[in-house]
Amino acid sequence: MGLAFGLFVFEPAFAASKGSKEINWFEMSMALLGGLAIFLYGMELMTDSLKVLAGDRMKMILEKLTGNRIAGVITGAGVTAVVQSSSVTTVIVVGFVTAGLMNLSQAIGVIFGANIGTTITAQIVAFKITKYALLMVACGFGMMMMGRNEKIKHWGMMLLGLGMVFFGMGVMSDAMKPLRSYQPFLDLMTTMENPLVGILIAAAFTGLIQSSSATTGIVIVMATEGLVTLPAGIALAFGANIGTCVTAILAAIGKPRRAVQAAMAHLLFNVFG
């Protein structure tokens, strides 16, 4: 926690140096990495707290509300919106299929819904409410410190995590502003007009950090700053959805054929859906 709050004080110092036309690559790199770390840590806090708040309900929902594919899609979208990770939902589905608690038809419906639910993070990030980030952090921290029961503390953790997500986006946005007039970077961005290049880059990056939401968030920041065109942004977002399949594929290794088929359905949906 101390590291995360230590990163908060870095942003004003970076902002003070933005007036210079010279790009300070060290400070920019620090801001980008720090902003990404805050973003990912905030996502982790939200995920952990929401898992606890949901408890065993998530398992019960997946078991009971997947009788048909439409119900499965709705369930997958709802659960993923709660845990903020399609990878988590898909890994759970693979586990359920392995345990014989869910057939392949049910699993496919939930996986399709999971890919819909994960877009909620991108929609939240796209809303311009980053100016309330530190207020969320303060309120969430206060609830964690002064909450009288674990439930209130976990709600505080969720709010703190959400605030960190928005703050991390703000730090990354400020860090990228000097690139708007940096010609070599603008030339590099023109290569993103080739959809295949954008897809491969985003898929590889998402596979490494295991978060399509983080990749999509970065793309939104770049689009906000005018650093990528709409076609390039779409290619990057598409690649992020492909890269997030790595987690499910890894979870299915060594599992029964039905589990592998569920993971492959996740991959095929993101490639061709």
C-alpha positions in Angstrom: 0.0 0.0 0.0 2.9 2.3 0.9 4.4 1.8 -2.6 1.1 2.7 -4.3 0.7 5.9 -2.3 4.3 6.7 -2.8 3.7 6.7 -6.6 0.9 9.2 -6.2 3.3 12.0 -5.2 5.3 11.4 -8.4 2.7 12.7 -10.8 2.8 16.4 -9.8 6.5 16.4 -10.1 6.3 15.0 -13.6 3.5 17.4 -14.5 5.7 20.4 -13.5 8.3 19.3 -16.1 5.9 18.9 -19.0 6.3 22.5 -20.1 9.7 21.8 -21.6 9.7 21.0 -25.3 12.5 18.4 -24.7 11.2 15.0 -23.8 12.6 13.6 -20.7 12.5 9.9 -21.5 13.4 8.8 -18.0 10.6 10.8 -16.3 8.2 9.7 -19.1 9.1 6.0 -18.6 8.8 6.3 -14.8 5.4 7.9 -15.2 4.1 5.3 -17.7 5.4 2.4 -15.6 4.1 4.0 -12.4 0.7 4.8 -13.9 0.4 1.2 -15.2 1.4 -0.2 -11.9 -1.2 1.9 -10.1 -3.8 0.9 -12.7 -3.0 -2.8 -12.3 -2.8 -2.7 -8.6 -6.2 -0.9 -8.5 -7.7 -3.6 -10.7 -6.2 -6.3 -8.3 -7.8 -4.5 -5.3 -11.2 -4.3 -7.0 -11.0 -8.0 -8.1 -10.0 -9.3 -4.6 -12.6 -7.2 -2.8 -15.4 -8.1 -5.1 -14.5 -11.8 -5.0 -14.9 -11.7 -1.2 -18.1 -9.6 -1.3 -19.6 -12.1 -3.9 -18.4 -15.1 -1.9 -19.7 -18.4 -3.0 -22.6 -16.6 -4.8 -20.5 -16.5 -8.0 -20.2 -20.3 -8.1 -23.9 -20.8 -7.3 -24.8 -18.4 -10.1 -22.6 -20.2 -12.6 -24.0 -23.6 -11.5 -27.7 -22.6 -11.5 -28.1 -20.0 -14.3 -26.5 -21.7 -17.2 -29.4 -23.9 -18.2 -29.4 -22.5 -21.7 -27.0 -20.4 -23.8 -28.8 -17.1 -23.4 -28.9 -17.5 -19.6 -25.2 -18.5 -19.8 -24.3 -15.4 -21.8 -26.1 -13.1 -19.3 -24.5 -14.9 -16.4 -21.0 -14.8 -17.8 -21.4 -11.0 -18.6 -22.7 -10.3 -15.0 -20.0 -12.3 -13.2 -17.2 -10.8 -15.3 -18.6 -7.3 -14.7 -18.3 -8.1 -11.0 -14.8 -9.6 -10.9 -13.5 -7.3 -13.7 -11.8 -10.1 -15.5 -12.9 -12.4 -18.3 -9.9 -14.5 -17.6 -11.1 -15.3 -14.0 -14.6 -16.3 -15.3 -13.1 -18.4 -18.1 -10.7 -20.2 -15.8 -13.6 -20.9 -13.4 -15.6 -22.3 -16.3 -12.7 -24.5 -17.3 -12.6 -25.8 -13.7 -16.3 -26.4 -13.7 -16.2 -28.3 -17.0 -13.2 -30.4 -15.7 -15.3 -31.2 -12.6 -18.3 -32.2 -14.7 -20.4 -29.4 -13.2 -21.0 -27.8 -16.6 -21.2 -29.2 -20.1 -19.5 -27.7 -23.1 -22.7 -26.0 -24.4 -23.2 -24.2 -21.1 -19.5 -23.3 -20.9 -19.6 -21.7 -24.4 -22.5 -19.4 -23.4 -20.8 -18.3 -20.2 -17.5 -17.6 -22.1 -19.3 -15.5 -24.7 -20.9 -13.5 -21.9 -17.5 -13.1 -20.2 -16.2 -11.4 -23.2 -19.1 -9.0 -23.2 -18.8 -8.3 -19.5 -15.1 -7.4 -19.7 -15.9 -4.4 -21.9 -17.5 -2.7 -18.8 -14.1 -1.8 -17.5 -13.3 0.0 -20.8 -16.6 1.9 -20.7 -15.9 3.0 -17.1 -12.4 4.2 -18.0 -13.7 6.0 -21.1 -15.9 8.2 -18.8 -14.0 11.4 -17.9 -14.3 11.0 -14.1 -10.6 10.8 -13.4 -10.8 14.1 -11.5 -12.6 12.2 -8.8 -9.9 9.6 -8.5 -8.2 10.9 -5.4 -11.6 11.4 -3.7 -12.4 7.8 -4.3 -9.0 6.8 -2.9 -9.6 8.9 0.2 -13.1 7.6 0.8 -12.1 4.0 0.2 -9.0 4.3 2.4 -11.2 5.8 5.2 -13.7 3.0 4.9 -10.9 0.4 5.1 -9.4 2.1 8.2 -12.6 2.9 10.1 -15.0 0.2 8.9 -16.6 -1.6 11.8 -16.9 -4.9 9.9 -15.2 -6.8 7.1 -17.9 -6.1 4.6 -17.5 -2.3 4.9 -13.7 -2.7 4.7 -14.0 -4.7 1.5 -16.4 -2.1 0.0 -13.7 0.5 0.9 -11.0 -1.6 -0.8 -13.2 -1.8 -3.9 -13.6 2.0 -3.9 -9.9 2.5 -3.3 -9.1 0.2 -6.2 -11.4 2.0 -8.5 -9.8 5.3 -7.6 -6.4 3.9 -8.2 -7.5 2.7 -11.7 -8.6 6.2 -12.6 -5.6 7.8 -11.1 -3.3 5.5 -12.9 -5.0 6.4 -16.2 -4.5 10.1 -15.4 -0.7 9.5 -14.8 -0.3 7.6 -18.0 -2.3 10.3 -19.9 -0.1 13.1 -18.6 3.0 11.1 -19.4 2.0 10.6 -23.0 1.1 14.2 -23.8 4.6 15.2 -25.0 4.4 12.4 -27.6 1.7 14.3 -29.5 4.4 16.4 -31.2 7.2 13.9 -31.3 7.6 13.0 -34.9 9.4 9.6 -34.6 6.6 8.4 -32.4 4.0 9.7 -34.8 5.8 7.8 -37.6 5.8 4.7 -35.5 2.1 5.0 -34.9 1.5 5.0 -38.7 2.6 1.4 -38.7 -0.4 0.7 -36.5 -2.6 1.5 -39.5 -1.7 -2.1 -40.5 -4.2 -4.0 -38.5 -2.1 -7.2 -38.2 0.8 -5.2 -36.6 -1.6 -3.7 -34.0 -3.3 -7.0 -33.3 0.1 -8.8 -32.7 1.5 -6.0 -30.5 -1.6 -5.8 -28.3 -2.0 -9.6 -28.1 1.6 -10.0 -27.0 1.4 -7.2 -24.5 -1.9 -8.5 -23.0 -0.5 -12.0 -22.8 2.4 -10.7 -20.7 0.5 -8.6 -18.3 -2.6 -10.9 -18.3 -5.1 -8.0 -18.4 -7.0 -7.0 -21.5 -8.6 -4.3 -19.5 -5.2 -2.7 -18.9 -4.3 -2.8 -22.6 -7.7 -1.4 -23.5 -7.3 1.3 -20.9 -3.9 2.3 -22.4 -5.4 2.4 -25.9 -8.2 4.7 -24.6 -5.6 7.0 -23.1 -3.6 7.1 -26.4 -6.8 7.8 -28.3 -7.8 10.5 -25.9 -4.4 12.2 -26.5 -4.8 11.8 -30.3 -1.9 9.4 -30.5 -3.8 6.6 -32.4 -6.4 6.7 -35.0 -9.7 4.8 -34.7 -8.7 1.9 -37.0 -5.5 1.5 -35.1 -7.3 1.6 -31.8 -9.7 -1.1 -32.9 -6.9 -3.3 -34.0 -5.1 -2.9 -30.6 -8.4 -3.6 -28.7 -8.9 -6.7 -30.9 -5.4 -7.9 -30.2 -6.0 -7.3 -26.4 -9.0 -9.6 -26.6 -6.9 -12.3 -28.3 -4.1 -12.0 -25.8 -6.4 -12.5 -22.8 -7.1 -16.0 -24.0 -3.6 -17.1 -22.8 -4.8 -17.5 -19.2 -7.6 -19.9 -20.2 -5.4 -21.9 -22.5 -2.8 -22.3 -19.7 -5.6 -23.3 -17.2 -6.8 -26.0 -19.7 -3.4 -27.7 -20.1 -3.5 -31.3 -18.9 -7.3 -31.1 -18.4 -9.9 -33.3 -20.0 -10.9 -32.8 -23.6 -14.1 -30.9 -22.7 -12.0 -28.3 -20.7 -9.6 -27.8 -23.6 -12.6 -27.4 -25.9 -14.0 -24.7 -23.6 -10.7 -22.8 -23.7 -10.5 -23.1 -27.4 -14.0 -21.7 -27.7 -12.8 -18.7 -25.8 -10.0 -18.2 -28.2 -12.1 -18.8 -31.3 -14.7 -16.3 -30.1 -12.1 -13.6 -29.6 -10.4 -14.3 -33.0 -13.5 -14.6 -35.1 -16.3 -13.0 -32.9 
